[in-house]
Amino acid sequence: MKQTLRFSLVSGCVFLAISWGAMVYAEIFPTEGPPGTTVTISGEGFGDFRNTQNNRVEFQGVSALIQSWESDFILVKVPLKARSGAVIVMNGEQKRDVGTFTLQAVKITKVNPSTAEAGSLVMIEGEYFGNTAGSRDPNTMFGVNQVLINGIRAEVRRWRPTKIEVQIPANALTGDVEVRLASSDPLPDGSCCAPVDYAVSNTMLLTVVPPIAFDPQYGPVGSKVVLSGQSFGETAPKDGRVFFGGKLASIAQWTDRTIVVHLPLNAESGSLVLRRDGHDRTVGSFDVVATQVDDFFPKRGPIGTLVVIKGKHFGIHSEGGETAYAFDFQAGNNGVEIGGVPAVIHRWLDDQIDVWVPFSAQSGPIVVIRGGGIPNADGTCCERKEVVKHVAGEFTVVRPTIHDYSPKEGGLDEVVTITGSGFGEFLKIAEATRLTLHHQAHSWQNYRLGEDVSRTEVLINGLAVQVMSWSDTEIQARIPRRQAFGIGTPEGFELDWMEGTLIVKRGSWDMLESGDCCTPKKWITIVGGPFKILRRGLPDMDYWNETGRAQ
């Protein structure tokens, strides 16, 4: 049927007049966009859909993929090779100009940040990215919009017409960022679908830097902080520096993959910044925390007493060295004093410190000490070193005293009760004579074991005896058997150790003047008085003759 066509174009609207005099309205939306844009054509008189050869939509002569066709509604995808110009709807021999579409090129205007670590998020700003990245299935026939970083596909987190947020792949390197819009074009016969191709944006450079991890992320002054990454350089460059909240830290070690620093006395919470080769890089945020002592117990006791100190942010005891480990056996002036005398550290946690009252301890304040320093201008240690002291409270050192013991003589396996004060608690741990043996073992050094001598013991006539019970005011011990049978020593054999002295001993150590642990174990001795072991409780002598054995 022959038809005449008149149209008036206003905002993509076309009025169609056909030969039978009907005025037909048509509108396309949107009127501009990149390839792959979904365009809606609404109006009247489009007719019924028969097949992809009879029913077609062309953008300036290039066929588009039809997604939906109704007599008043058509949904199509802008083809990859479309050009700006007229949009034509065809149904058999009928052709209708339904509006004008302006093809826009996908464009990147900004990549923020322009320098980032692998694994971090980057925002790509620009124009005509489209409303969505499309299907998440990479094998879909319609293709998937992509963002490539130096040729490696990035994971899309959010996709908007003017902004795309992506995560930089772990294996990405410095290179160009580009946005690729997947095509959805028909085959020559109009059916779905031609092989996927892409409309590619302009490119912008993204500098991908190796990630840097650091640990810990908070701590008190003097804390060892380890930066781990790659390509730091085998030695610190001339301008190599590390800053905490703008304050210079002392550098203990610098290798290609590890930097070890100590938190300076004047450090402030804020950005941890690495400076090298003329560039400052913010690695993360570090929180400088203050050590806090809440309480300790017991409040009194003899030497060798285990004192437990509770609090927060004590840090790590042995972190004064240059290794990348949390323990390197260098305390860096960290410690505890009791009455001005350094205590022996048994255990040091971030919220609890256990110490042994040293042999030379005096009554006075318990003080938790954190060591730190101010580095030289070049980052080396140190312009000066100081300590920060936190007072926990007063501790009273008591001396054990024996008031009485009973009986003064007894047979084998009988129990002696010792009364007094200041005995403290019985220590139920086995320990080497020298506390530093594990240091040598860790360093693969040869060492010699010493005697394992208890720090809480009762001796009767020169030999340690079995302790049945031990409290601060009373000790019960079993009379030994060995003396009744004789004692062998390197100097000879002693037949009679039945009479002697009852004593109570309590031991501890002192720290060395260097601050290292420890002097040999030392004891205080409390003499109870004379004691006689009676030959009571020995086996019946008949046991040893033939008659006794026969019975």
Residue, then its C-alpha position, 0 to 999 in steps of 0.5 A: m500500500k502506498q503511503t505518504l509520510r509527514f513528521s514533526l520532530v520534537s524531543g524524539c517524537v514523530f507524528l506519522a500520517i499514512s494514506w488512510g489519513a490516520m495520524v500515528y504518534a511515536e517516541i524513542f527513549p533515550t535519544e542518545g547513548p553508547p552502543g548497547t543502550t536499551v532503547t524504547i520505541s513507543g507509539e501506535g501502528f507497529g503491527d504484529f511481530r512475524n519474524t526477524q526478517n520482516n520485523r526490523v529496526e535500523f539505526q542509520g541503516v544498521s540493524a538492531l537486536i529486537q528484544s520485544w515487539e508489540s503493536d505499540f511498543i518495541l524494545v531494542k539494543v543500539p548496535l555496536k556499529a550504529r551511527s547517529g541519525a534516523v531510527i527506522v522501524m520496518n514491518g514487511e515493506q512498511k518503513r517508518d521513521v520514528g525519531t533520531f538517535t545520537l550515538q555517544a562514545v563511552k568516555i573516562t574523565k577521571v580515575n580516583p585514586s590514580t595510584a592505589e594498591a592491588g586489591s583496593l577500590v577505584m572509582i572511574e568517572g566519565e560519561y555514557f557507561g550505561n545503566t548496568a554492567g549487564s549479566r554477571d554470566p560471562n558466557t551470556m549471549f549478550g556479553v558483559n560490560q567490562v573494566l580492564i586494568n592493564g588488560i586484566r579484568a577488574e571486579v565491578r562493585r557498582w555500575r552507574p551511567t557516570k561512575i563505576e567502582v571496581q576492585i583492582p585485581a591482585n595480579a594487576l600491574t600499572g597500566d591503562v584503565e579502559v571501559r568496554l561495553a559489550s555488543s548485542d547485535p543480531l545476525p544478518d537475518g535479524s536473529c540473535c546473536a552475532p559474536v560479542d564485540y566491544a565498544v572501548s573507551n579512551t584509556m587513563l593510567l592507573t599506577v598500581v603499587p604493591p600492597i603494604a601490610f603492617d602489624p600491629q595497628y595499635g600499641p604503646v610507645g616503644s612498640k615494634v611495628v613491622l611493615s611487610g611488602q616488596s620492592f622497599g630496597e635492600t637498604a634504606p634509601k637516603d630519604g627513607r623514613v617512617f612517620f606515625g602521626g607526623k612523628l619520625a620513628s626509629i628504623a631498626q631494619w630495612t630490607d627489600r620486603t621488611i621494614v622494622v621500626h619502633l614507635p617513638l616517645n612523641a608518636e601521635s595517633g594518625s597516618l602511618v606514612l612511608r617515605r622513600d625515593g621522594h614520595d610519601r605513601t600512606v600505609g594506613s592508620f595507627d592508634v597510639v594507646a596509653t598503658q593503663v594499670d588497673d590492679f595487682f595481687p597479692k599486695r604482700g608476700p615473700i621473695g619468689t611470690l608471683v605477682v599478677i598485674k592487670g591492665k591494658h596496652f602493656g604491649i610486648h615485653s621483648e620487642g627492643g630488637e631489629t628482627a621482624y618477630a614479636f620476640d627477640f629477647q631484647a626488652g628495650n627497657n620494658g620491665v617491672e620494678i618492685g621497690g626500685v628493684p627490677a622484677v623477674i618477668h614470668r609472662w607478659l601479655d597485653d592485658q596482664i603481666d606476671v612477675w616473680v618478686p626478686f631476691s633483693a626486692q624491697s617494700g615499695p611501689i610496683v611500677v610498670i615500665r615502657g622504654g622508648g626513644i626519639p630517633n636521630a634526624d636520619g631515622t636511626c636510633c636514637e637522639r635520646k632514650e627514656v622510659v615511661k613509668h606507670v605505678a600500680g600500687e604499694f607492695t610489701v615484702v615480708r620475710p618468712t618466720i617460723h614460730d614453732y614446729s611439732p613434733k621435734e622428733g618422729g619416725l619415718d613417714e610421720v608428718v611435721t607441722i610448721t607454723g609461722s608467717g610469711f611463707g607465701e604460696f607453694l610453687k608447683i612448677a618445674e623450672a631450670t636453674r637458669l631462666t635463660l636456657h630457652h633463649q640459648a635453645h632458640s638461637w641453636q646454642n649449646y647449653r648445660l642443664g643445672e640442678d632443678v631446685s625448688r624455690t619453696e622447700v623444707l629440709i630435714n637434716g640436710l635433705a629436701v622432704q615431701v611437702m604435704s601442704w603449704s599456706d602462708t601460715e602453716i606447712q606440713a611435711r613428711i619425715p623422709r626415709r632416706q636418712a635411715f639407710g644412709i646417704g651416698t655423696p661424691e665424698g663418700f657414704e654417710l651412714d647416720w643423718m638421723e639428727g640435724t636441723l629443720i629449715v624452710k627455704r624460699g628462693s628467687w633470682d635477681m635481674l642482671e645489671s644489663g637488664d637481662c635475666c638472671t643471676p643464679k637462683k638464691w635462697i633465704t633460709i629460715v631455721g626452725g631448730p633441731f630435729k631427730i628422725l627416729r628409727r620408727g616405721l622401719p620394716d620388721m627385722d624378721y623380714w630379712n631372715e628366712t623365717g620372715r620370708a617364709q611367712 
